[in-house]
């Protein structure tokens, strides 16, 4: 049976004392792409148009990092440790080389994976994220608190429309279509995250956002081809940070989508798949 986003079973692998939940599907034989998820997101928060679109030409691996949803363990309070856990997960699958896609805090985690295990990473895509000590990043926790309000563990669907999509009519219509797509999978869905996840992830954001002299220097050591992606007006991770990353990572390319917000790849999923496929196949 050829699995898709909807039908891929949730599997488990042990590493670092953590039981990681994951799903894998798509065309095997090449370098797989490992997806790293956003704040309080589970495997069911990915867009099937994106995952299935990329799975036409390569194997897609979705997973929950430590302490998130169906994975065991505790959520670390640093992206460094989240990166180390992700490396343990990838190695536990017996993979020697992967491409990485990181969205939002996943975009910070994939930078850490690349710094800690450069031989493991062929290419990376950093989406809706920013560098250590990026511009306006000290305000991320405030923006997150304001947007997610009193229910960080169970946001009403409208929260994602405000966080991920442009406020324009077209943006909000695209957002509603995205939310429908994420509910196509009804069998074997991931549980929502518990109450410990949000505070730990916010603490990691706070630490990452601290501005120091030379905080961008590490970006120059990332030698892998890198695709930086964002929306034209990201309300969570100010879009300027994507330019900073593109200017400092030696081989980076930058794609900014029009009339879009933090979840630009979900607003333009087919276009994002085409751009990403071009980049991964280059």
N, C-alpha and C positions, 0 to 999 in steps of 0.2 A: 504493500500500500504506500502510495506517495502522500506524505503528510503535508499539511498547510498550517498556517497560523491557527486556523480553527480546530484542526484535528490532532496536531502534534501532542503526544502525551507528555505530562509532566514527569520528568525523571529526576533521580537524585544521585549525587556523588559526594563522597566524604573527602575533606581536606582541611588541615589546620584545626581539626576537631569540630568542623562546621559541616552540616549536611546541607549542601547547596541544591536548590531546586532549579531545574533548567528544562528547556525544550529545544530540540534541534530539528530542522527540516530544510528542504531545498536540494539543490544539485550538489552531490558530493564529489570529491576528487580534487578540488582546488583548495585554495586558502579560505577557511571559513571566516565569517564576519561575526564578531561578538558584540552584542548590544548592551550598553550600560545605561541604566534607567535614571529618570529624574526624581526629584524630591517626592517622597511618599508614594511613588509609583510602583506597580507590580508588573508582571509579564503581560497582563491584560490591558495595560495602558499604552502599549505600542499600537501603531496604526497598521492593520492588515494590508492596506494598499502598499505601504512601504516594505513591510517584512516579506510579503508574498512577491512583491515586485522584485526585490533584490534576490529572493530565493530562486527565481527563474534561472539565474546564472551561477549561483554559488550557494554554499550551505550557510544558513542563518542559525545562530545560537543566541537564545534569550536566556537570561538567568536572573535570579534574585540574589543580590549580595547578602552578606551575613546579617542576620537579624531582620531581614525584610520579608514580609509575607510568609511564603511557604518554606523559606530557608531558616535553619536554626541559628543559634548564636546571638550575639549582641551587635548592634550597629556601632561601629567605632565613631569617635568624635574627631577624627582627622581623615582627610582624603588620602594621606600617605598609607594609613592602615587599610582603608577601603581598597586602595590599589593593590596592596600586598595580598589581601584576601582574594581579590579577583585573579591575581597571578596564580595563587594556589589552586583556584577553581579551574583555570585554563589548563594548568599542568596536570591536574587530576584527570582531565579528559584525555590526556596523552597527546595533546597538540604541541607541535614544535614551532609553528608560526601561525599567526592570526592577523586579520585586519580588525581594527577597533572602531566602533561607532559609539560616541558618548554624547548624550543629550543632557543639557543643564548640569546638575551636579555630576552626572555621568561623564560630562565633558571634562571635569576636573579629575575624575577617577582615571580616565584613559590617559591623561597627561602623566599621572603618577605611574601607571602601568608601564608606559613607554620609558620613563626615566629609570625605573627600577629594573626592568627586564627588556632592554632595547632589542636583544636578539630574538625575542618572542614576537615582536611587532613588525609587520611589513609596511602597512600604511594606516593612517588614522584620520578619522573624521570627528571634528570637535564642533558641536552644534549648540548654540544658545548658551555658551559658557564664556569663561574668561581666564586670564592669567592670575597667578598669585599677586595679591596687592593691586588688582585692576582698578580702573576708575569707577567710582561710585559703588564699588562692591561692598564697602562697609555698610551700605544701606540695604543690602539684599535681605538680611534678616527682617528688617523693618517692613520692607515691601512685601515679603512673604507673609508676615504676621497680619499686615493690613488686608492683603488680598484673601487670605485663607480664613481670617476672622476667628471665630470662637470654636470652630470644629475642624482642627487640623487633621484629625484621623478620618473624618467622614465628610469631605467637602461636597456640598451640593454641586451638581453637574455644571451649574452656571459659573462656578469659580473657574473652571478650566476654560470657559469661553473668554473670560476676562484676562486670564494669565497667558493663554497660548495664542489667541487670535486677535487680529486687528479689530478695533471697534466699528469699522465701516460695515455697511450692510453685507458686502461681499465676504468680508472676513468672518462675520458672525454666522452667515449661512454656511461657509466652509466648516466652521467649528461645529455646527449642529450635525453636519454630515459625518465629520470625524467621530463625534460621540456615538452616533448610530453604528459606525463601523466597529468601534471598540466593543460593542455588545453583541456582535455576530456570534462570537464563541460563547455558547451557553454551557456546554459540558466541561467539567473539570476546570472551572475558573479558579484563579488565585484568590485566597482570602485577602481582604483589605489589611493594611499594615496595623500593628498595635500602637498604643499610645507612646511607646518609648522611641519610636522611629523618628518622628518629627524633631524633638529636642536635640537628639544626637546629630542629625543631619544639619540642623541650623547651627549648632556649635561648630561643626566642621566648616561651614560656610564662613562663619565669623573669623575663624583662625586663618582661613585661606585669604580672606579679604584684607588682612592687615597690610598696610603700605609700608615698605621698607626701602632703603637705598638699594638699587640694583635688583629689585625683586623680579624684573623680567629677564635677568641674565640667563636663567636656566633654559628659557625657550630657545636660545641659540644652540643648545646642545642637542635639540631634537632634530635628528638627521633624516628621519623618515619623511617621505612625501605626506603632506598634511592638507586636508581640505577643511577650511574653516567656513562655517555656515551660520547665518543668523537672519532674523527679520529686520526690517528697516527701522522699527522702533520697539526694541525689546524692553518691556517694563520691569523685568526681573533682573536680567544681566545686561546693563546698558550696552547698546550695539557697538559703541566705541571700542569696547574690549576685544571684539572680533578683529577690528583693524589693527589693534596693538599686537595681537597674536600673529596676524598675517605678516606684519612688518618685522617681527622678531624671530619667527621660525624660518630657517633658511630656505626651505622648499615649499612654503605654504602658498596655497591659492585661496581666494576668498569669494564666496557667493553670498550676496545679500538679496533677499527676495523683496519685491515691492509690497507696500500696503500690508505689512505683516508684523508679528509680535514674537513672543518667546517660542512659539511652536510653529515656526514658518514651514518646517518640513511636513507638517500635518495640514497646512493650508494649501500647499502645492505638492501633494504627495507624488503624483506621476512625474512632475518635473524634477523633484528631488531624486527620485529613483534613477532618472536618466543622467542627471549630473553626477550622482554617486557612482553609477555603473561606469560612466566615462572615466572617472577618476580612478576607480579600482582596477579597471582593465588597461590603463595606460602603460 
